Amino acid sequence: MRGYSGNWADLNECALLGQDLYERCNRLTFKIDEIYANPNILPRKRVMYIRGDAYLIFMELAQLERKVLKVANDVRALAPKERESLTRRIEILMSVLVSLGILFSFVLVRFFTREFVDRLKSIENKFDLMALEKPLPPQLAGNDEFSALDSVLHESAEILADTRRKELAVVDNVADVVASIDKRMRFVALNQATHKLWNYSPEELLGQPISFLVDRRTLDETRSSLEKLMKSGESAEIENTVKSKTGDAKDTLWSVRWSTENQAFYCVAHDITQQRSLDRMKQRFVAVAGHDIRTPLTSISSSLSLLHSGARGALQKNTEDILAEAEGNVNRLMDLIRELLDLEKLESGSITLKFSGVSALDVCSAAADSLEALAAKSKVTVKKPSGDALIRGDEERLIQAMTHLLSKAIITSRENSSVEMSIKSLGQMVEIKIRKQGSAVSESADGASLSMAFVNAIAEAHGGTIGETSEMNDGSAFWMSIPVFEDKDKSA
């Protein structure tokens, strides 16, 4: 058995061996990095370059372990004071031995998992490149699961790229501008239609605010509409004026949808400049034609009234009848012209409706009272409704529409028959119905087409509808549905 000095020398030898093993593990780590960085070394041959060094380190670790254990057994026979000093030294060496074992294991794990991690990172990087629509690096070599996954990834990237090319071909060749606007109201994507419609390239508009494109006269309203859509998350149509690069004003209708997920507006902009130009020409024509026709008609009506009154001498009975009929036709023609002008104003939005709570019974009563003379002349009895309901609308326009419907019912009813008016609540709508005895109104007779178009325009402006249905026993009915009035102050 070795004495105190011999064991101490053995421990020093173990310490030097441990230090040498530590340095060799570090060198092996650097060698592994160089092997992986060398593209000329195939993956399957990398293990050959470190096998010898790893085997030697493993064998010397085992030798160091045996030496430390042998010294530990020898120290037990020494005196307590000597044994205590050597024991502390042995404990330090045991800690070093464990650390070397861990370090060596880490080096081996790093070597054998390096390729796994690198291939996994390569695939992860390719997924990121696919999301950014960028080309992928070459495929991974080998026949393992990673190679198979990488092959599928490349095939998917080719399919997606082909699909994107087809989508872009469709988007770039549509007549309308397709655009994306972020929540700061700046353009982030546009198709090639901007060249044709606005004389701007998509690159010139990218990153620009909508104020760069939208005319200042419609800018505030456009911003307000987009902000409302951002809050509601709904889709809507916005009409404004766009300034082209050449300075031309383009009337544009935007179909806009807000995406909460992507925090962006998706828009399709349709050029309606020609349509709006035609609308303005039609409005001017109707206004001028209406004025030019009404002026001579007013003069004719005055002359007929003067003759009919006998101011120019007494007339024979048949002459009076002819004049009365002519005067009535002239007045009817003037009414049709007024309806045409009002219809044009309603369609163009130049008439502002004054909405309030309106009694449906008052509307029916006013219409019936204004047509008492026509009903008496036609020998028709008008029965007013017995019920009532509060509807939301412009009272003057509703009476005007109801008068048209009721007059048609009276004119097309048989003599000595009755026209019955009724009011019925249907959830959020109120239906006003006019039942009569007689056939339905022909849309080409007695100016019915224009009158019904005017009534329909009023109903639609109120968010309602009109219609005509056949009733039993040779009868028919006109109806108009108008939304119920909701007092927001009371419901709040």
C-alpha positions in Angstrom: 0.0 0.0 0.0 1.3 3.4 -1.0 2.0 6.1 1.7 0.8 9.6 2.0 3.4 11.0 -0.5 2.7 8.3 -3.1 -1.0 8.9 -3.0 -0.5 12.7 -3.2 1.7 12.1 -6.4 -1.1 9.9 -7.9 -3.6 12.7 -7.3 -1.4 15.3 -9.0 -1.1 13.0 -12.0 -4.9 12.6 -12.1 -5.3 16.4 -12.0 -2.9 16.8 -14.9 -4.7 14.1 -16.9 -8.1 15.8 -16.2 -6.7 19.2 -17.4 -5.5 17.5 -20.6 -8.8 15.8 -21.2 -10.6 19.2 -20.8 -8.4 20.7 -23.4 -8.9 17.8 -25.8 -12.7 18.1 -25.4 -12.5 21.8 -26.4 -10.4 20.9 -29.4 -12.9 18.3 -30.4 -15.7 20.8 -30.2 -13.8 23.2 -32.6 -13.1 20.3 -34.9 -16.8 19.4 -35.0 -17.6 23.0 -36.0 -14.9 22.9 -38.8 -16.3 19.6 -40.0 -19.8 20.9 -40.3 -18.6 24.1 -41.9 -16.7 22.2 -44.6 -19.1 21.5 -47.6 -16.7 18.9 -49.0 -17.4 16.5 -46.1 -20.5 14.5 -46.7 -22.9 14.1 -43.7 -22.5 10.3 -43.6 -18.7 10.6 -43.4 -18.5 13.2 -40.6 -18.4 10.6 -37.9 -15.2 9.1 -39.4 -13.3 12.4 -38.7 -14.0 12.5 -35.0 -14.2 8.7 -34.2 -10.5 8.3 -33.3 -10.4 11.4 -31.0 -13.6 10.6 -29.3 -12.5 7.0 -28.6 -9.2 8.2 -27.1 -10.9 10.7 -24.8 -13.4 8.0 -23.7 -10.6 5.5 -22.9 -8.6 8.1 -20.9 -11.7 9.2 -19.0 -12.1 5.5 -17.9 -8.4 5.3 -16.9 -8.7 8.6 -14.9 -11.8 7.2 -13.1 -9.9 4.0 -12.2 -7.0 5.9 -10.8 -9.1 8.2 -8.7 -11.0 5.2 -7.2 -7.8 3.4 -6.5 -6.3 6.4 -4.6 -9.6 6.7 -2.7 -9.3 3.0 -1.5 -5.7 3.5 -0.5 -6.4 6.7 1.5 -8.7 4.7 3.8 -5.7 3.0 5.5 -3.9 6.3 6.3 -3.9 8.2 9.6 -6.9 10.4 10.1 -5.0 13.7 9.6 -3.4 12.6 6.4 -6.6 10.9 5.2 -8.6 14.2 5.7 -6.2 16.2 3.6 -6.2 13.7 0.7 -10.0 13.2 0.9 -10.6 16.8 0.1 -8.3 16.5 -2.9 -10.1 13.4 -4.0 -13.5 15.1 -3.8 -12.2 17.9 -6.0 -10.9 15.4 -8.5 -14.2 13.5 -8.4 -16.1 16.7 -9.2 -13.7 17.4 -12.1 -14.2 13.8 -13.3 -18.0 14.2 -13.3 -17.6 17.6 -15.1 -15.4 16.0 -17.8 -17.9 13.2 -18.3 -20.7 15.8 -18.7 -18.6 17.9 -21.1 -17.7 14.9 -23.2 -21.3 13.8 -23.3 -22.3 17.3 -24.4 -19.7 17.2 -27.2 -21.0 13.9 -28.4 -24.6 15.0 -28.2 -23.8 18.2 -30.0 -22.1 16.2 -32.7 -24.9 13.7 -33.2 -27.7 16.2 -32.9 -26.1 19.0 -34.9 -27.2 17.6 -38.2 -30.7 17.0 -36.9 -31.0 20.6 -35.6 -29.5 22.1 -38.7 -31.9 20.2 -41.0 -34.8 21.2 -38.8 -33.7 24.9 -38.9 -33.3 24.7 -42.6 -36.9 23.5 -43.0 -38.2 26.1 -40.6 -36.4 28.8 -42.5 -38.0 27.5 -45.7 -41.4 27.8 -44.2 -40.6 31.5 -43.4 -39.4 32.1 -46.9 -42.6 30.6 -48.3 -44.7 33.0 -46.1 -42.6 35.9 -47.5 -43.1 34.5 -51.1 -39.3 34.3 -51.6 -37.4 31.5 -53.5 -36.3 28.5 -51.4 -32.7 27.2 -51.1 -31.8 23.8 -52.8 -33.4 20.7 -51.4 -31.7 18.7 -48.5 -29.7 15.7 -49.5 -30.4 12.2 -48.1 -33.2 9.7 -47.7 -34.4 10.5 -44.2 -37.7 11.9 -43.0 -36.3 15.5 -43.2 -35.4 15.0 -46.9 -38.9 13.7 -47.6 -40.5 16.6 -45.7 -38.2 19.1 -47.6 -39.3 17.5 -50.9 -43.0 18.0 -50.0 -42.2 21.6 -49.0 -40.6 22.4 -52.3 -43.5 20.9 -54.2 -45.9 22.9 -52.1 -43.9 26.1 -52.7 -44.0 25.5 -56.5 -47.8 24.9 -56.4 -48.3 28.1 -54.3 -46.1 30.1 -56.6 -48.1 28.9 -59.6 -51.4 29.7 -57.8 -50.1 33.2 -56.9 -49.0 33.8 -60.5 -52.5 32.9 -61.7 -54.2 35.1 -59.1 -52.0 38.0 -59.9 -52.7 37.5 -63.6 -56.4 37.7 -62.8 -56.1 40.6 -60.4 -53.8 42.6 -62.7 -56.1 42.2 -65.7 -59.4 43.2 -64.1 -60.8 46.6 -65.2 -61.3 47.7 -61.6 -58.6 48.8 -59.1 -58.1 46.2 -56.4 -56.4 47.7 -53.3 -55.6 47.1 -49.7 -55.5 50.0 -47.2 -54.1 49.7 -43.7 -55.7 51.1 -40.5 -53.6 54.3 -41.0 -55.4 54.7 -44.3 -52.4 54.2 -46.4 -52.2 52.0 -49.5 -50.3 48.8 -49.0 -51.2 46.8 -52.1 -52.7 47.7 -55.6 -53.1 45.9 -58.9 -52.0 47.2 -62.3 -55.4 48.8 -63.1 -54.2 52.0 -61.5 -52.3 52.7 -64.7 -55.4 52.7 -66.8 -57.9 54.4 -64.4 -55.7 56.9 -62.6 -52.4 57.1 -64.6 -50.5 56.1 -61.5 -48.3 53.0 -61.2 -48.9 50.8 -58.1 -45.4 51.7 -56.9 -46.2 55.4 -57.0 -49.2 54.9 -54.7 -47.8 52.3 -52.2 -47.4 53.9 -48.8 -49.3 57.0 -49.8 -52.3 58.1 -47.7 -55.8 58.2 -49.2 -55.6 62.1 -49.2 -52.9 61.7 -51.9 -55.6 60.3 -54.2 -59.1 61.3 -53.0 -60.3 64.8 -53.9 -60.4 67.1 -50.8 -64.1 67.8 -51.4 -64.9 64.1 -50.7 -62.0 63.3 -48.4 -63.6 64.0 -45.0 -66.7 61.9 -45.9 -64.5 59.1 -47.1 -62.4 59.1 -43.9 -65.6 59.1 -41.8 -67.0 56.2 -43.7 -63.8 54.1 -43.3 -63.7 54.8 -39.6 -67.3 53.7 -39.2 -66.5 50.5 -41.1 -63.5 49.9 -38.9 -65.7 50.0 -35.8 -68.6 48.0 -37.2 -66.5 45.4 -39.2 -69.1 45.4 -42.0 -68.9 45.9 -45.7 -70.1 49.0 -47.5 -70.0 51.1 -50.7 -68.3 54.5 -50.6 -68.6 57.0 -53.5 -66.0 59.8 -53.9 -63.9 61.6 -56.4 -60.4 60.5 -57.2 -57.7 62.8 -58.7 -55.8 61.2 -61.5 -52.1 61.9 -62.2 -53.2 64.0 -65.2 -55.5 66.1 -62.9 -58.8 64.6 -64.1 -61.5 64.1 -61.6 -62.8 60.5 -61.6 -66.1 59.6 -59.9 -65.4 56.3 -58.1 -67.5 53.7 -56.3 -65.5 51.8 -53.7 -66.7 48.4 -52.4 -64.9 48.2 -49.0 -64.6 45.4 -46.4 -62.7 45.8 -43.1 -60.7 42.8 -41.9 -60.3 42.8 -38.2 -57.8 39.9 -38.4 -55.5 41.6 -40.8 -56.3 45.2 -39.7 -56.8 46.3 -43.2 -59.4 47.5 -45.7 -59.9 45.4 -48.8 -61.3 47.5 -51.7 -62.5 47.3 -55.2 -62.7 50.7 -56.9 -65.0 51.0 -59.9 -64.9 54.1 -62.2 -68.4 55.5 -62.6 -67.3 58.8 -64.2 -69.3 58.1 -67.4 -72.3 56.9 -65.5 -72.4 60.0 -63.3 -71.8 62.2 -66.3 -74.9 60.6 -68.0 -76.9 61.1 -64.8 -76.0 64.8 -64.7 -76.9 65.1 -68.4 -80.2 63.4 -67.7 -80.9 65.7 -64.7 -80.2 68.8 -66.8 -82.3 67.5 -69.7 -85.3 66.6 -67.4 -85.1 70.0 -65.7 -84.8 72.0 -69.0 -87.4 69.8 -70.8 -89.8 70.0 -67.8 -89.5 73.8 -67.7 -89.9 74.2 -71.5 -92.9 71.9 -71.6 -94.6 73.3 -68.5 -94.5 76.9 -69.8 -96.6 76.4 -72.9 -98.8 73.9 -71.0 -99.5 76.5 -68.4 -100.5 79.0 -71.1 -102.7 76.4 -72.8 -104.3 75.5 -69.4 -105.1 79.2 -68.7 -106.6 79.7 -72.2 -108.8 76.6 -71.8 -109.9 77.8 -68.4 -110.7 81.2 -69.8 -112.8 79.8 -72.7 -114.5 77.3 -70.4 -115.5 80.0 -68.0 -117.4 81.8 -70.8 -115.2 84.9 -70.7 -115.1 84.9 -74.5 -118.8 84.3 -74.9 -121.3 81.6 -74.3 -120.4 78.1 -75.5 -122.6 75.2 -76.6 -122.9 72.2 -74.3 -120.8 69.9 -76.4 -118.1 72.5 -76.8 -118.0 73.0 -73.0 -117.6 69.2 -72.6 -114.7 69.1 -75.0 -113.0 72.1 -73.4 -113.4 70.5 -69.9 -111.9 67.2 -71.1 -109.0 69.1 -72.8 -108.4 71.1 -69.7 -108.4 68.0 -67.6 -105.9 66.3 -69.9 -103.6 69.3 -69.8 -103.7 69.4 -66.0 -103.0 65.7 -66.0 -100.0 66.2 -68.3 -98.7 68.9 -66.0 -99.1 66.5 -63.1 -97.0 63.9 -64.9 -94.3 66.4 -65.6 -94.2 67.4 -61.9 -94.0 63.7 -61.0 -91.1 63.2 -63.5 -89.2 66.1 -62.0 -89.8 64.8 -58.5 -88.8 61.3 -59.5 -85.6 62.5 -60.9 -84.9 64.5 -57.7 -85.6 61.5 -55.6 -83.3 59.2 -57.6 -80.5 61.8 -57.6 -80.8 62.4 -53.9 -81.4 66.1 -54.3 -84.6 65.9 -52.2 -84.0 65.7 -48.5 -86.6 63.7 -46.6 -87.6 65.0 -43.1 -88.1 61.9 -41.1 -90.3 61.8 -38.0 -93.0 59.8 -36.3 -96.0 59.9 -38.7 -99.5 58.5 -38.1 -100.4 56.0 -40.8 -104.1 56.9 -40.3 -103.4 60.6 -40.9 -101.6 59.8 -44.1 -104.6 57.7 -45.3 -107.1 60.3 -44.3 -105.2 63.2 -46.0 -105.0 61.2 -49.2 -108.7 60.2 -49.1 -109.8 63.8 -48.3 -107.8 65.2 -51.3 -109.5 62.7 -53.7 -113.2 63.2 -52.5 -114.1 64.9 -55.8 -112.4 62.2 -57.9 -114.2 59.5 -55.9 -117.6 61.2 -56.3 -117.1 61.7 -60.0 -116.1 58.0 -60.4 -119.0 56.9 -58.1 -116.7 55.1 -55.8 -116.9 55.1 -52.0 -113.5 55.4 -50.1 -113.5 53.7 -46.7 -110.8 55.0 -44.4 -108.9 52.6 -42.1 -110.1 52.1 -38.6 -106.7 51.3 -37.0 -103.5 53.3 -36.8 -99.7 52.8 -36.4 -96.8 55.1 -36.0 -94.4 54.9 -39.0 -91.0 56.6 -39.7 -91.2 58.9 -42.7 -91.6 62.3 -44.3 -95.3 63.0 -43.9 -95.7 65.2 -47.0 -94.0 62.6 -49.3 -96.0 59.7 -47.8 -99.3 61.5 -48.4 -98.1 62.2 -51.9 -97.4 58.5 -52.5 -100.6 57.3 -50.9 -102.6 59.8 -53.0 -101.1 58.3 -56.2 -102.0 54.8 -55.1 -105.5 55.7 -54.0 -106.2 57.7 -57.2 -105.2 54.6 -59.2 -107.5 52.4 -57.2 -110.4 54.9 -57.6 -109.9 55.3 -61.4 -109.7 51.5 -62.0 -112.6 50.6 -59.8 -116.1 49.8 -61.1 -118.9 52.3 -60.6 -120.9 52.0 -57.4 -118.1 50.0 -55.8 -115.9 50.7 -52.8 -112.2 51.2 -52.1 -111.2 50.0 -48.6 -108.0 51.2 -46.9 -106.4 49.2 -44.0 -103.4 49.4 -41.7 -101.6 46.3 -40.4 -98.5 46.0 -38.2 -96.0 43.4 -39.4 -93.2 43.3 -36.9 -90.8 46.1 -37.9 -92.9 47.2 -40.8 -96.4 48.7 -41.2 -98.4 47.7 -44.3 -101.0 50.1 -45.7 -103.3 48.3 -48.1 -105.9 49.6 -50.6 -108.4 47.0 -51.7 -110.6 47.7 -54.8 -113.0 46.0 -57.1 -111.7 45.9 -60.6 -108.8 44.5 -62.6 -105.2 45.4 -61.9 -103.7 48.6 -63.3 -101.9 48.3 -66.6 -98.4 49.8 -66.4 -98.8 51.5 -69.8 -102.2 52.9 -69.1 -103.0 56.4 -67.9 -99.4 57.2 -67.0 -99.4 54.4 -64.4 -95.8 53.4 -65.1 -94.5 56.8 -64.2 -96.8 57.2 -61.2 -95.9 53.8 -59.8 -92.2 54.5 -60.4 -92.6 57.7 -58.4 -94.4 55.9 -55.5 -91.8 53.1 -55.5 -89.0 55.7 -55.3 -90.6 57.3 -52.3 -91.1 53.9 -50.6 -87.5 52.9 -51.2 -86.3 56.3 -49.8 -88.1 55.3 -46.6 -86.7 51.8 -46.5 -90.0 50.3 -47.7 -91.6 48.6 -50.7 -94.8 48.7 -52.7 -96.7 46.1 -54.6 -100.0 45.0 -56.2 -101.8 41.7 -55.5 -104.9 40.1 -57.0 -107.8 39.6 -54.6 -110.7 37.1 -54.7 -114.0 38.1 -56.4 -112.5 40.1 -59.2 -110.5 42.5 -57.0 -107.0 43.6 -56.5 -105.0 45.6 -53.9 -102.2 48.0 -53.7 -99.9 48.0 -50.7 -97.0 49.9 -49.3 -94.8 48.8 -46.4 -93.0 51.4 -44.3 -90.7 50.9 -41.3 -92.1 51.4 -37.8 -91.0 54.5 -36.0 -88.8 53.8 -33.0 -88.3 56.6 -30.5 -84.7 56.3 -29.6 -85.0 58.7 -26.7 -87.6 56.4 -25.1 -85.8 53.2 -25.9 -82.4 54.5 -24.6 
